[in-house]
Amino acid sequence: QVELMESGGGSVQAGGSLRLSCAVSGFSLKNLNMAWFRQGAGKEREGVACVYTTGVYYADAVKGRFTISYDNPKNTLYLQMNGLEPEDAAKYYCAVRPSGSFLTRFNPSAYNYWGQGTQVTVSS
């Protein structure tokens, strides 16, 4: 079965950086669509970054600051977050799916495997 485990969250001051990791077991990342989502307190879950078959995509709010990447030998997905802002504070989740449409790449309902989430706090 597919299992995902996020790590790397924590508390950082505005302008700081964090790197989130998502270790995946059960599937090889090379065969998956993969993404990072986040959910702030009292807010809807939103897509942050994803790797689709045609490339990588980012939410407008994080473009130029966040980078999604993966390491196939380690079967691990990463999210490098630079220039963090208070608005970035949320619980971050990694998610994967075997395949899916481009239009649903940032739709949480289109992903069937999720990690438990890792909390990111940003202070100004």
C-alpha positions as CSV (number, residue, x, y, z in Angstrom):
1,Q,0.0,0.0,0.0
2,V,1.0,3.6,-0.5
3,E,2.1,5.6,2.5
4,L,3.4,9.1,2.8
5,M,5.2,10.8,5.7
6,E,6.0,14.5,5.8
7,S,8.7,16.1,7.9
8,G,10.6,19.3,8.1
9,G,8.0,21.7,9.4
10,G,8.7,24.1,12.2
11,S,8.7,27.7,13.3
12,V,10.6,30.3,11.3
13,Q,10.8,34.1,11.2
14,A,9.5,36.0,8.1
15,G,12.1,35.8,5.4
16,G,13.4,32.5,6.6
17,S,13.5,29.1,4.8
18,L,12.4,25.6,5.4
19,R,12.6,22.4,3.4
20,L,9.8,19.9,3.7
21,S,10.3,16.3,2.9
22,C,7.7,13.6,2.0
23,A,8.9,10.0,2.1
24,V,6.8,7.7,0.0
25,S,6.5,4.0,0.2
26,G,4.5,1.6,-1.9
27,F,4.9,3.4,-5.2
28,S,7.8,4.8,-7.1
29,L,7.6,8.6,-7.5
30,K,8.6,8.3,-11.2
31,N,5.2,6.8,-11.8
32,L,3.1,9.3,-9.9
33,N,1.7,12.8,-10.0
34,M,2.8,14.5,-6.8
35,A,1.8,17.7,-5.0
36,W,2.0,19.8,-1.9
37,F,-1.1,21.3,-0.4
38,R,-1.5,23.5,2.7
39,Q,-4.4,24.3,5.0
40,G,-4.4,27.2,7.4
41,A,-6.5,27.4,10.4
42,G,-10.2,27.8,9.4
43,K,-9.3,27.8,5.7
44,E,-9.8,25.4,2.8
45,R,-7.0,23.2,1.7
46,E,-5.2,24.7,-1.3
47,G,-2.6,23.5,-3.8
48,V,0.9,24.9,-3.4
49,A,3.0,23.1,-5.9
50,C,2.8,20.0,-8.0
51,V,4.7,17.8,-10.4
52,Y,2.6,16.8,-13.3
53,T,3.5,14.8,-16.4
54,T,4.2,18.0,-18.4
55,G,6.2,19.9,-15.8
56,V,5.9,21.6,-12.4
57,Y,3.3,24.1,-11.4
58,Y,3.0,26.6,-8.5
59,A,0.2,28.6,-6.9
60,D,0.6,32.3,-7.7
61,A,1.1,33.1,-4.0
62,V,4.3,31.0,-3.8
63,K,5.8,31.5,-7.3
64,G,9.5,32.5,-7.1
65,R,9.8,31.5,-3.5
66,F,8.9,27.8,-3.3
67,T,10.5,24.9,-5.3
68,I,9.2,21.4,-5.6
69,S,11.6,18.6,-6.3
70,Y,12.1,14.9,-5.8
71,D,14.8,12.3,-5.4
72,N,13.9,9.0,-7.1
73,P,16.5,6.8,-5.4
74,K,15.3,8.0,-2.0
75,N,11.6,8.1,-3.2
76,T,11.2,11.4,-1.5
77,L,9.4,14.5,-2.5
78,Y,10.6,18.0,-1.3
79,L,9.3,21.5,-1.0
80,Q,12.0,24.1,-0.5
81,M,10.4,27.2,0.9
82,N,12.3,30.5,0.8
83,G,11.3,34.0,1.8
84,L,8.5,32.7,4.0
85,E,5.7,35.1,4.9
86,P,3.2,35.0,7.7
87,E,0.6,34.2,5.1
88,D,2.4,30.9,4.4
89,A,1.7,29.6,7.9
90,A,-0.3,26.4,7.5
91,K,-0.2,22.6,7.9
92,Y,1.4,21.3,4.8
93,Y,0.5,18.0,3.2
94,C,2.1,15.9,0.4
95,A,-0.2,14.0,-1.8
96,V,0.2,11.6,-4.8
97,R,-1.9,9.9,-7.4
98,P,-1.1,7.4,-10.1
99,S,-2.4,9.8,-12.8
100,G,-5.0,12.5,-13.4
101,S,-6.1,15.4,-15.5
102,F,-4.2,18.7,-15.8
103,L,-7.4,20.5,-14.6
104,T,-7.4,18.6,-11.3
105,R,-3.7,18.9,-10.5
106,F,-4.5,21.3,-7.6
107,N,-7.8,19.7,-6.6
108,P,-7.5,17.9,-3.3
109,S,-10.3,15.5,-4.2
110,A,-8.3,14.2,-7.1
111,Y,-5.5,12.8,-4.9
112,N,-6.0,9.5,-3.2
113,Y,-2.9,9.2,-1.1
114,W,-2.0,11.7,1.6
115,G,0.6,12.3,4.4
116,Q,-0.3,13.3,7.9
117,G,0.8,16.9,7.4
118,T,3.6,19.0,9.0
119,Q,3.0,22.3,10.6
120,V,4.7,25.5,9.4
121,T,4.6,28.6,11.5
122,V,5.9,32.0,10.4
123,S,6.3,35.0,12.7
124,S,6.9,38.6,11.6
